[in-house]
Amino acid sequence: MRHMEATIGALKDKQMWSKVPAITIFFWIIKVMATTVGETAADFLNFNLNWGLTGTTLLMGGFLVIALILQFRSKKYTAGIYWLAVLLISVLGTLITDNLTDNFGVPLALTTLIFGLALAATFWAWYASEKTLSIHSIYTAKREGFYWLAILFTFALGTAAGDWFSEGLNLGYGVSALIFVALIGIVTFAYYALRLDAVLAFWIAYILTRPLGASVGDYLSQPRDEGGLGWGTTGINIFFLVTILALVLYLTRTKRDVVSVQHEG
């Protein structure tokens, strides 16, 4: 009886430390929108407001530090704090890649390789330390640290890969977006029909949604003579941010993205 009570108490403690949302349709909708905003917001702040890459990077980096402090100090998943951190890390991931490409002249193919290796190293260190990469095991500060580092590298990698496909390989924004949609479709099919490992499927899809969002953002905002629709960044940012805010408020109210049990690894 005492053993059972101790087990229940441990589960409650781990539930209290649940720091990530459930993987629902809302998760993927907000994630893709956040990746799109990361691309268009970086361009808006850099070009429209003339803050420049360095100034924008420093400011967004400061905001991200504040958001992550709030996230780490929270004892459980809070939709507003979590998605604010994702939005800011999305913008910063874009800026890191843009700095390497525009300020230091690093080719997009090499940037893609660098961030791919950095992400692989993060996953290796995470698994070596914790024996799991499941996001449903994020209930310690150490695992959360690995999680957010991986998120940062997925966004930086996705930006580089999206720009490499659309600009470096001259495929165009629309074609690049369709390629990433097809790849996500293949992963989805492999998960449901071929029983691909759930953790592996999640991270592949998570990585692919970043270049998808980047390509969509560029396709919507870039001028027509550069392969886009020419809608600009202002209206797109407003639309996506308002939509994200509405969804986050809905999830905050309904708790539909709160995981009921966190007991892995």
C-alpha positions as CSV (number, residue, x, y, z in Angstrom):
1,M,0.0,0.0,0.0
2,R,2.8,2.4,0.9
3,H,4.6,1.5,-2.3
4,M,1.5,2.3,-4.3
5,E,1.1,5.7,-2.5
6,A,4.8,6.5,-3.2
7,T,4.4,5.6,-6.9
8,I,1.3,7.8,-7.2
9,G,3.1,10.6,-5.4
10,A,6.0,10.3,-7.8
11,L,3.7,10.5,-10.8
12,K,2.1,13.6,-9.4
13,D,5.5,15.2,-9.0
14,K,6.4,14.4,-12.6
15,Q,3.0,15.7,-13.8
16,M,3.8,18.9,-12.0
17,W,7.0,19.2,-14.0
18,S,5.3,18.5,-17.3
19,K,6.7,21.3,-19.4
20,V,5.6,20.7,-23.0
21,P,2.1,20.4,-24.6
22,A,0.4,17.3,-25.9
23,I,1.0,16.6,-29.6
24,T,-2.4,17.5,-31.0
25,I,-3.5,19.2,-34.2
26,F,-3.3,22.5,-32.3
27,F,0.4,21.8,-31.6
28,W,1.2,21.4,-35.3
29,I,-0.9,24.4,-36.5
30,I,0.7,26.7,-34.0
31,K,4.2,25.2,-34.7
32,V,3.9,25.8,-38.5
33,M,2.5,29.3,-37.9
34,A,5.3,30.1,-35.5
35,T,7.9,29.0,-38.0
36,T,6.3,31.2,-40.7
37,V,6.3,34.2,-38.3
38,G,10.0,33.4,-37.4
39,E,10.9,34.0,-41.0
40,T,8.7,37.0,-41.8
41,A,9.2,38.8,-38.4
42,A,13.0,38.6,-38.7
43,D,12.7,40.2,-42.2
44,F,10.2,42.8,-40.9
45,L,12.4,43.9,-38.0
46,N,15.6,43.8,-40.0
47,F,14.4,45.5,-43.2
48,N,11.1,47.3,-42.5
49,L,12.2,48.8,-39.2
50,N,15.9,49.1,-40.3
51,W,17.2,47.5,-37.1
52,G,19.8,45.5,-39.0
53,L,20.8,41.9,-38.4
54,T,23.1,42.5,-35.5
55,G,20.6,44.8,-33.6
56,T,17.7,42.6,-34.3
57,T,19.6,39.5,-33.2
58,L,20.7,41.0,-29.9
59,L,17.2,42.3,-29.1
60,M,15.5,39.0,-29.9
61,G,18.2,37.1,-28.0
62,G,17.5,39.2,-24.9
63,F,13.8,38.6,-25.2
64,L,14.3,34.9,-25.6
65,V,16.5,34.7,-22.5
66,I,13.7,36.3,-20.5
67,A,11.1,34.0,-22.0
68,L,13.2,30.9,-21.2
69,I,13.8,32.1,-17.6
70,L,10.0,32.2,-17.2
71,Q,9.7,28.8,-18.9
72,F,12.3,27.1,-16.7
73,R,10.9,28.7,-13.5
74,S,7.4,27.5,-14.2
75,K,6.6,24.3,-12.5
76,K,4.3,23.0,-15.3
77,Y,3.4,23.6,-18.9
78,T,1.9,27.1,-19.4
79,A,0.7,27.6,-23.0
80,G,1.4,31.4,-23.1
81,I,5.0,31.1,-21.8
82,Y,5.8,28.0,-23.9
83,W,4.6,29.4,-27.2
84,L,6.2,32.8,-26.6
85,A,9.5,31.0,-26.2
86,V,8.9,29.0,-29.4
87,L,8.0,32.2,-31.3
88,L,11.1,34.0,-30.1
89,I,13.4,31.0,-30.7
90,S,11.9,30.8,-34.2
91,V,12.9,34.4,-34.9
92,L,16.3,34.0,-33.4
93,G,16.9,30.8,-35.4
94,T,16.2,32.7,-38.6
95,L,18.5,35.5,-37.5
96,I,21.4,33.2,-36.6
97,T,21.3,31.6,-40.1
98,D,20.9,35.0,-41.8
99,N,23.9,36.4,-39.9
100,L,26.1,33.5,-41.0
101,T,25.0,33.8,-44.6
102,D,24.8,37.6,-45.0
103,N,27.4,38.9,-42.6
104,F,30.0,36.1,-42.7
105,G,29.4,34.7,-46.2
106,V,28.9,31.1,-45.1
107,P,27.2,29.2,-48.0
108,L,23.7,27.9,-47.2
109,A,24.7,24.3,-48.0
110,L,27.5,24.5,-45.3
111,T,25.2,26.3,-42.9
112,T,22.7,23.5,-43.3
113,L,25.4,20.9,-42.7
114,I,26.7,22.8,-39.6
115,F,23.3,23.0,-37.9
116,G,22.5,19.4,-38.9
117,L,25.6,18.2,-37.1
118,A,24.9,20.4,-34.1
119,L,21.4,19.0,-33.8
120,A,22.7,15.5,-34.2
121,A,25.2,16.1,-31.4
122,T,22.5,17.5,-29.2
123,F,20.4,14.4,-29.7
124,W,23.3,12.2,-29.0
125,A,24.2,14.0,-25.8
126,W,20.6,14.0,-24.7
127,Y,20.1,10.3,-25.3
128,A,23.4,9.4,-23.8
129,S,22.5,11.3,-20.6
130,E,18.8,10.5,-20.3
131,K,18.2,7.4,-22.4
132,T,15.2,8.9,-24.1
133,L,14.4,11.7,-26.6
134,S,10.6,11.7,-25.9
135,I,9.2,15.1,-25.3
136,H,6.8,13.5,-22.8
137,S,9.7,13.0,-20.4
138,I,10.4,16.7,-20.0
139,Y,10.0,17.1,-16.3
140,T,13.5,17.9,-15.1
141,A,15.6,21.1,-15.8
142,K,18.3,19.0,-17.5
143,R,16.0,17.4,-20.0
144,E,14.3,20.8,-20.6
145,G,17.8,22.3,-21.4
146,F,18.4,19.6,-24.0
147,Y,14.9,20.1,-25.4
148,W,15.3,23.8,-25.9
149,L,18.8,23.5,-27.4
150,A,17.4,21.0,-29.8
151,I,14.5,23.3,-30.7
152,L,17.0,26.2,-31.4
153,F,19.0,24.0,-33.7
154,T,15.9,22.7,-35.5
155,F,14.9,26.3,-36.3
156,A,18.3,27.4,-37.4
157,L,18.7,24.2,-39.5
158,G,15.2,24.6,-41.0
159,T,15.9,28.2,-42.0
160,A,19.1,27.2,-43.7
161,A,17.6,24.2,-45.4
162,G,14.6,26.2,-46.6
163,D,16.7,29.0,-48.0
164,W,19.1,26.5,-49.6
165,F,16.3,24.7,-51.4
166,S,14.5,27.8,-52.6
167,E,17.5,30.1,-53.2
168,G,20.7,28.0,-53.3
169,L,19.2,25.3,-55.5
170,N,16.9,27.8,-57.3
171,L,13.8,25.7,-56.8
172,G,11.7,28.7,-55.7
173,Y,9.7,29.2,-52.5
174,G,6.5,27.5,-53.8
175,V,8.3,24.4,-55.1
176,S,10.4,24.1,-51.9
177,A,7.2,24.3,-49.7
178,L,5.6,21.5,-51.7
179,I,8.7,19.4,-51.3
180,F,8.6,19.7,-47.5
181,V,4.9,19.0,-47.5
182,A,5.6,15.8,-49.4
183,L,8.3,14.8,-47.0
184,I,6.1,15.4,-44.0
185,G,3.4,13.4,-45.8
186,I,5.9,10.5,-46.1
187,V,6.7,10.6,-42.4
188,T,3.0,10.7,-41.5
189,F,2.4,7.7,-43.7
190,A,5.4,5.8,-42.2
191,Y,4.1,6.5,-38.7
192,Y,0.5,5.4,-39.2
193,A,0.9,2.7,-41.8
194,L,4.5,1.4,-41.3
195,R,4.6,1.9,-37.5
196,L,7.6,4.2,-37.6
197,D,8.8,4.9,-34.0
198,A,6.8,7.7,-32.5
199,V,9.7,9.7,-31.1
200,L,11.6,9.4,-34.4
201,A,8.6,10.4,-36.4
202,F,7.9,13.4,-34.1
203,W,11.4,14.8,-34.4
204,I,11.6,14.3,-38.2
205,A,8.3,16.1,-38.6
206,Y,9.3,18.8,-36.2
207,I,12.5,19.5,-38.2
208,L,10.7,19.5,-41.5
209,T,8.0,21.9,-40.4
210,R,10.6,24.6,-40.0
211,P,11.8,24.8,-43.6
212,L,8.2,24.4,-44.6
213,G,7.2,27.5,-42.6
214,A,10.3,29.4,-43.8
215,S,9.4,28.6,-47.5
216,V,5.7,29.5,-47.0
217,G,6.7,32.8,-45.2
218,D,9.1,33.8,-48.1
219,Y,6.6,32.7,-50.7
220,L,3.9,34.9,-49.2
221,S,6.0,37.9,-48.4
222,Q,8.7,38.2,-51.1
223,P,8.2,40.4,-54.2
224,R,6.7,38.8,-57.3
225,D,9.9,39.3,-59.3
226,E,11.7,37.2,-56.7
227,G,9.3,34.3,-56.8
228,G,6.9,35.4,-54.0
229,L,3.3,36.7,-53.9
230,G,4.4,40.1,-52.8
231,W,2.1,40.4,-49.8
232,G,4.8,41.9,-47.6
233,T,5.7,41.0,-44.0
234,T,3.5,43.4,-42.1
235,G,0.0,41.9,-42.9
236,I,1.3,38.3,-42.7
237,N,2.9,38.9,-39.3
238,I,-0.3,40.4,-37.9
239,F,-2.5,37.6,-39.3
240,F,-0.4,34.8,-38.0
241,L,0.3,36.4,-34.6
242,V,-3.4,37.1,-34.1
243,T,-4.3,33.5,-35.0
244,I,-1.6,32.1,-32.7
245,L,-2.8,34.3,-29.9
246,A,-6.4,33.1,-30.4
247,L,-5.3,29.5,-30.4
248,V,-3.1,29.9,-27.3
249,L,-6.0,31.6,-25.4
250,Y,-8.3,28.8,-26.4
251,L,-5.8,26.2,-25.2
252,T,-5.2,28.1,-22.0
253,R,-8.9,28.1,-21.3
254,T,-9.7,24.5,-22.3
255,K,-6.4,22.8,-21.3
256,R,-6.8,20.5,-24.3
257,D,-3.0,20.4,-24.7
258,V,-2.1,19.4,-21.2
259,V,-0.7,16.0,-20.9
260,S,-2.4,13.9,-18.3
261,V,0.5,11.6,-17.3
262,Q,4.2,12.2,-17.6
263,H,6.1,9.0,-16.7
264,E,8.9,8.0,-19.1
265,G,12.5,7.3,-18.6
